[in-house]
Amino acid sequence: SFDCRCPAGFRAGPDKRACQDVDECREYGGALCGTQRCENQPGSYRCVPTCEPGYRAGAAGACVDVDECANGTLCGDHAMCHNLPGSFQCLCDQGYETARDGRHCQ
């Protein structure tokens, strides 16, 4: 006879020979992280802030601004992308005006 023991955050699988990760987020739901989003990790979980659009969770757990202009493809010809907190704006070159979509200049 033998007895297998699993480390914290794991439990014995159906065959009792292998340990499987416990999805704490699914089992305990909102009780773990409150208003934050629960993210399962092998043997554990972490709470991630739920950020407004235009922000992402940073390394320290706080929401940080996403630089939408970094990829350089949001604004059309004759426009320059200007990053704003949680958003962006396309600024037209002199002599052009913003089109209805807010991303192109005419």
N, C-alpha and C positions, 0 to 999 in steps of 0.2 A: 504494500500500500504506500501511497505517497500523498503529500499535501502541497499544492502549489499556492504561493502567496504572491499577490500583485502589489506593485508600489502604489502610493497614493495617486488618485486620479485615474486608476485603471481597475478593472475587475475581470474575473475569470470569464472566458467566453463559453459558449454552449458546450464545447467538448471538455471543458475544465483543464485544458492543457496549455492554452495561450491566454495572455492578458489582452484586453481590449480597452481602448480609451473610453472614459466616461464623458459624455457630452453634457457637462454641467449646465450649459445654457438651455438646452432642451429640457433637462430634468427639473431645473429650479426656476426657469423663466426670469421674470422681472425682479424676483427677490434678490438676485445677485448684484445687479448693476443699477437698479432704480431707473432713472431717465436715460442712462447711457445704454449703448448697444453692447450686448454680450457677444464675445468672439471666442469660440472654442479653440483650444490649443492642445496638443498631445499632453495628457496628464494634468491639464489645468485649463484655465480660461483667463481672459482679460476683458476689462471694461473699456470701451472706446467711446469717446464723446460723440454724440449725434450732432453733426455740424449742419449749419444752414447751407443752402446752395452757394457755391463760390468759395467755400472753406473746406479744409480737410483736417483730419486728426494729425497732430504733430507728434514728434517723438516724446515730448514731455506730457502728452495727454491733452494739451489744450488745442483748440481749433486755430488753425493758421490760414491766412489768405492763400488762395490758389492764384498763381500768376497765369491767367488765361492767355496773355500775350506771348508767353515763352515759346510756344510752338510756331508763332509767326504766320499762321494761316487763317486767322479769324476775320481779318479785315481785307477788303478787296483792293484793287489797284487805286493808286492815288490816295491811300488812307494809311494812317499810322495807328497802331493799337496802343492804347493807354490803359494800364492796369489801374483798377479802383478797388477799394476794400470790398471783397465779395462779388466783384463784377469787373467789367471792362468797358471801354468806350472807343469807338473808331473816330479818329480825328482826320478830317479831310485836308489835303494839301490846299494851299492858297489857290483860289479860282474855282474850286469844286465845292459842291454842297452835298450833304448827307442824303442818301436815297432813303426811301420809306423803310427798308429793312434795317437801317441803322448800321450796316456793316459795309456798305459800298458807297462810293462817291460818284457823282455825275457832273 
